[in-house]
Each structure stands twice: as C-alpha cells, then as structure tokens.
C-alpha cells in the first residue's frame, strides 16, 4: 500500500509541474518616453503599453527546451495592435545555432484576426529593458543610397544616436 501512495504523490507532483510549466506567464509593461523616428529623424516621445502573455511553443531539439512566444496587445498612441508572434528558434543564426537572442519578436496588426495587414515589426527583450518597433512598409527612393521614405520606428531607451543604433542593431535578426 505504501508503494501506491508514493506513486500517486509522484504522479500528482509531475502533473502539477507540467501545469505550472505550461501555464502562460504575464508580460506587462509601460514604456514611457519612447523615442519616435520618422524617416530616420527624431519626431516626438510617446508612451507604449504592452499587455501580453508568454506561452511555451514548440520543443527545440537543438536546445532541449521549449521555445517561448509572446501573445497579447500593444497600445501605441491610443491605438491597439495585436501581437502575432514569430518563433525565432525557427531560424538558425549565421553559426547554425538555434536561439532567440533573448528577444520576443512579433508582427503587429490592428486586426485581431490573423488575416489582417501587418503594420509593424515588434521586438522586446525578455527582461523588458529594450523595445524596438518598426514599420513593415517603406519605399526605397534612391537604391544607391538606400534612402527610405515612410519609415517609422519606436525605440526605447534612447538617450543618444549611439543608443538608437545599438538597439536597432541588437533587435535586427
């Protein structure tokens, strides 16, 4: 009889661990004084609100762990956008390693249904310290100089042009 009690306790412990492991984590943050750039020029500072949950996604054999994706919504200038995650583990880096570089990446759409038009790329670090949002549509006006028009970027934190470039380089994958 003692053996069956131990087995039941072990099974219950495993079930509780699985439920806690799979249960999504809350991921909320308000970014104040996010620098807005239009066509590479500083325009203004705004607040961006993130309200999401981190879910376990697929098992990554190369890392022997589950990848994580961020679902939820982002409010930019009083307009809500829905997050449609991109699993960065799908794409190996230049060395062939599968990693997410401690970044949650998504596409943003004002339409809650997946068939909507994506308006922005969204990247945020796992520790919520850096945020980078860029428009998905822009035009190259001069191919030799790569001059873009109609581009919009939201960057946090930015105190200097060097911060802007560092965050932009960190988030581009």
C-alpha positions in Angstrom: 0.0 0.0 0.0 2.9 2.4 0.8 4.2 2.0 -2.8 0.9 3.0 -4.4 0.8 6.2 -2.2 4.3 7.1 -3.3 3.3 6.6 -6.9 0.2 8.7 -6.6 2.2 11.5 -5.0 4.9 11.4 -7.7 2.2 11.4 -10.4 0.5 14.4 -8.8 3.8 16.2 -8.5 4.5 15.6 -12.2 1.1 16.8 -13.2 1.4 20.0 -11.1 4.8 20.7 -12.5 3.6 20.2 -16.1 0.6 22.6 -15.5 2.8 25.2 -13.9 5.5 24.9 -16.6 3.0 25.2 -19.5 0.8 27.9 -17.9 1.5 31.2 -19.5 3.4 34.0 -17.7 2.1 37.5 -17.6 4.2 40.0 -19.6 3.0 43.6 -19.0 5.0 46.8 -19.1 4.5 50.5 -19.9 7.4 52.2 -21.7 7.5 55.9 -21.1 9.3 58.4 -23.3 9.7 56.0 -26.3 11.5 57.9 -29.0 9.7 58.0 -32.3 11.7 58.3 -35.5 10.1 59.1 -38.9 12.4 58.6 -41.9 15.4 58.5 -39.5 14.5 61.8 -37.8 13.5 62.2 -34.2 9.9 63.4 -34.1 8.5 63.0 -30.6 8.3 60.9 -27.5 5.3 58.8 -26.6 4.2 56.0 -24.2 3.8 52.4 -25.3 1.8 49.9 -23.3 2.4 46.2 -23.6 -0.1 43.7 -22.2 0.8 40.1 -23.1 1.4 36.6 -22.0 4.4 34.3 -22.7 3.5 30.8 -23.9 5.6 27.8 -24.4 5.6 26.9 -28.1 7.4 24.0 -29.8 10.2 21.8 -28.5 13.6 22.8 -29.8 15.8 19.7 -30.0 19.0 21.7 -30.6 18.4 23.4 -27.2 16.4 20.7 -25.4 13.8 23.2 -24.4 10.6 24.7 -25.4 10.6 28.0 -27.3 8.6 30.8 -26.0 6.3 33.2 -27.9 4.5 36.4 -26.8 0.8 36.9 -27.4 -1.2 39.9 -26.4 -1.6 43.5 -27.5 0.3 46.8 -27.7 -1.1 50.3 -27.4 0.7 52.9 -29.4 -0.7 56.4 -29.4 -4.1 55.2 -28.2 -4.4 52.6 -31.0 -4.4 48.9 -30.1 -2.4 46.4 -32.1 -2.4 42.6 -31.7 0.8 40.6 -31.4 1.3 37.7 -33.9 4.5 36.0 -32.7 7.5 34.9 -34.7 9.3 31.9 -33.3 12.9 33.0 -33.7 14.1 29.4 -32.9 12.8 28.5 -36.4 15.8 30.3 -38.0 19.4 29.4 -37.1 21.9 32.3 -36.8 25.0 32.6 -39.0 26.8 29.9 -37.0 23.9 27.4 -37.3 22.7 27.8 -33.7 19.0 28.0 -32.9 18.5 30.9 -30.5 16.0 33.7 -29.9 18.8 36.0 -28.6 16.6 36.8 -25.6 14.1 38.6 -27.8 10.4 38.1 -28.3 9.5 39.0 -31.9 6.1 39.6 -33.4 4.2 41.3 -36.2 1.6 43.9 -35.1 -1.8 44.3 -36.7 -4.8 46.4 -35.8 -7.0 43.4 -36.9 -7.4 40.7 -34.3 -7.8 38.0 -37.0 -4.6 36.6 -38.3 -5.5 37.5 -41.9 -5.0 41.2 -41.2 -2.4 43.5 -42.7 0.7 43.7 -40.5 1.7 47.2 -39.8 4.8 46.9 -37.6 7.6 44.5 -36.6 7.8 44.3 -32.8 10.8 43.2 -30.8 11.2 43.3 -27.0 13.9 41.8 -24.8 12.9 39.1 -22.3 13.8 41.4 -19.4 11.6 44.2 -20.9 14.6 46.6 -20.9 14.7 47.3 -24.7 11.9 47.9 -27.2 12.1 48.3 -30.9 9.1 48.7 -33.3 9.5 49.4 -37.0 7.0 49.9 -39.8 6.6 47.0 -42.2 6.1 49.1 -45.4 8.6 51.6 -46.7 9.9 52.5 -50.1 13.4 52.9 -51.3 13.6 56.2 -53.2 17.2 56.0 -54.1 18.6 52.4 -54.4 22.2 53.5 -54.4 21.9 55.3 -51.1 19.2 53.1 -49.5 17.2 56.2 -48.6 13.9 55.0 -47.2 10.7 57.0 -47.0 7.6 56.4 -45.0 9.5 54.6 -42.3 8.6 54.8 -38.7 10.4 53.4 -35.7 9.8 53.4 -31.9 12.9 52.9 -29.8 13.4 52.5 -26.0 15.6 53.6 -24.2 17.3 56.2 -26.3 19.5 59.0 -24.9 21.8 59.4 -27.9 22.2 58.5 -31.5 24.5 55.7 -30.4 21.8 54.2 -28.2 19.4 54.3 -31.2 21.9 52.4 -33.4 22.8 49.9 -30.7 19.2 48.9 -30.0 18.4 48.8 -33.7 21.3 46.5 -34.4 20.5 44.3 -31.3 16.9 43.8 -32.4 17.5 43.1 -36.1 17.8 39.4 -36.6 
